[in-house]
Amino acid sequence: MQYLVIAYGKLSEAVEQETDVSSVGGERLAELMGVPVEGLVDVYPLDGRHRAALSAHVDITYDLDAYDYFLEVVAD
């Protein structure tokens, strides 16, 4: 599985940025999102707590005025 943080433009709703966060690991991401690892198969909106936790593991900068952020799980 590949785990991506996707930034959607607030005005355009188009994908503007993708950041691969697979290095964080599926188990850690599942715990962060509050789902069992086998259930981590969807798209999840990232709130402030999620963004802060991800920033501790990967180099990512958020522009909350311009984008909405989601964790998306993609099958390899």
C-alpha positions in Angstrom: 0.0 0.0 0.0 1.0 3.6 -0.6 0.0 6.3 1.8 -0.3 9.9 0.5 -1.1 13.2 1.9 -3.1 15.0 -0.8 -3.6 18.7 -0.8 -6.8 19.8 -2.6 -7.2 23.5 -3.6 -9.9 25.2 -1.5 -11.1 27.0 -4.6 -10.5 24.6 -7.4 -10.9 21.3 -5.4 -8.2 19.9 -7.7 -5.2 17.9 -6.5 -2.5 20.5 -6.0 0.2 18.5 -4.1 0.9 14.9 -3.1 3.3 13.9 -0.4 4.2 10.2 0.1 4.1 9.4 3.8 4.4 5.6 3.4 7.6 5.7 5.4 5.5 6.5 8.5 4.1 2.9 8.2 0.6 1.6 7.9 0.2 0.6 11.6 1.2 4.1 12.8 -1.1 5.8 10.3 -4.0 3.5 11.2 -3.5 4.3 14.9 -3.4 8.0 14.1 -6.6 7.7 12.1 -8.3 5.5 14.7 -8.9 2.5 12.5 -7.5 -1.0 12.5 -4.6 -1.4 10.1 -6.6 -3.8 7.9 -9.4 -1.1 7.7 -7.0 1.6 6.6 -8.3 1.6 3.0 -10.1 4.9 2.5 -9.6 8.7 2.3 -9.3 10.5 5.7 -9.5 14.2 6.3 -6.6 15.5 8.3 -7.3 17.7 11.3 -4.8 19.6 13.3 -3.9 16.7 15.5 -3.3 14.5 12.4 -1.2 17.1 10.7 1.0 17.7 13.8 1.6 14.0 14.2 2.6 13.5 10.5 4.9 16.5 10.7 6.8 14.8 13.4 7.7 11.9 11.0 7.9 13.5 7.5 8.9 16.9 6.2 5.6 18.5 5.2 4.4 22.0 5.4 0.7 22.9 5.4 -1.0 25.9 3.9 -4.4 25.8 5.5 -5.6 29.0 3.8 -5.1 27.5 0.4 -5.6 23.7 0.8 -7.6 21.0 2.5 -5.6 17.9 3.4 -6.4 14.2 3.3 -4.7 10.9 3.8 -5.3 8.7 0.9 -4.5 5.0 0.8 -3.6 3.7 -2.7 -3.0 0.0 -3.6 0.4 -0.7 -5.1 
